[in-house]
Amino acid sequence: MKITAVEAIPFAIPYRKPLTFASGEVQVAEHVLVRVHTDDGVIGIAEAPPRPFTYGETQDGVVAVIRKIFAPQVIGLNLLQRETIHARLARTVGNPVAKAAIDMAVWDALGRTLDIQVTELLGGYTDRMRVSHMLGFDDPAAMVAEAEKMRDRHGINTFKVKVGRRPVELDVAVVRALRTALGESVELYIDGNRGWTASESAAAMKQMADLNLLFAEELCPADDVLGRRWLVSRIDIPFIADESVPTPADVTREVLGGSATAISIKTARTGFTGSQRVHHLAEGLGLEVVMGNQIDGQLGSMCSVVFGSAYRLTSRRAGELSNFLDMSDDLLTEPLEIRGGELTIRPGGGLGVDLDPDKLARYRQDI
């Protein structure tokens, strides 16, 4: 079970519809496929979705740091030496997405070697998660139409609405239109991606007080320390920290400092090993947890559902698992399918998914 090679393969797949939000826009999935090879002939896989407007990583940067720094540090280690792998990767500052992809590919390789599902290795609580769909910026009618399509076609009844535009009334109108069109049975929550100030956020929340929102996420920057604490103290629903809590230390600081009352876990930035640490901390602190989405492809979305389904806490809420539906194609041999508003894990060892070599050849960018 020794690691013999680590590949970082850049690929690009266009989105049918760009996802636009307060901190950026994604039109093409310029991601990196990571493959971990072992001396047993096993290959573990994972997907790294760089987000320069959030973590500073680019596709070229992820490829370079894996090939030049991370691969030499883990080659020769055993798949069971996950703590050693984690410690060696941690010696390099930043690069969360690159580190996470290596970690998840190692877990996938281990599961394939043992012929055990990764979700069972992690916790094995259930085999599925309810799905939440993210709605990017658009006019109210278009966002309502997209939500209705997702509900009618896929059975999705939870929606995360991107907000953070100015004036705040633009987004208030969208959320109100969604609530009016979809009714009270649908779960709605908002994500500002740090787009508003604390006072703008408070004003928007006051205007939406009658809309029965589930959560509010990253409405204003965590760096505005006093303003964020003031805002969180004023609202009466859980306030999710997402991009402001990429590590357990960040979770501790934000929650104990009064700047968040819930958190988002994204396997794309913390892998399985780091996500375990964040999950256990959140459980100990009594926090609400949502499985977030980094606009992942199908491989990344499967990683999210594999982790989320492993624990009672993470499977309690709908996970953000559906934005791969906006991609024009993908790399898996068997595409993921959302049925009845749920996404289930696949049978077989590891993540339970395999790559289509023809599609990889079509979309990779390094040959």
Secondary structure, 3 states (H helix, E strand, C coil): CEEEEEEEEEEEEEEEEEEEECCEEEEEEEEEEEEEEECCCCEEEEEECCCCCCCCCCHHHHHHHHHHHHHHHHCCCECCCHHHHHHHHHCCCCCHHHHHHHHHHHHHHHHHHHCCEHHHHHCCCCCEEEEEEEECCCCHHHHHHHHHHHHHHHCCCEEEEECCCCCCHHHHHHHHHHHHHHCCCCEEEEECCCCCCHHHHHHHHHHCCCCCCCCEECCCCCCCHHHHHHHHHHCCCCEEECCCCCCHHHHHHHHHCCCCCEEEECHHHHCCHHHHHHHHHHHHHCCEEEECCCCCCHHHHHHHHHHHCCCHHHHCCCEECCHHHHECCCCECCCCCCECCEEECCCCCECCCCECHHHHHHHECCC
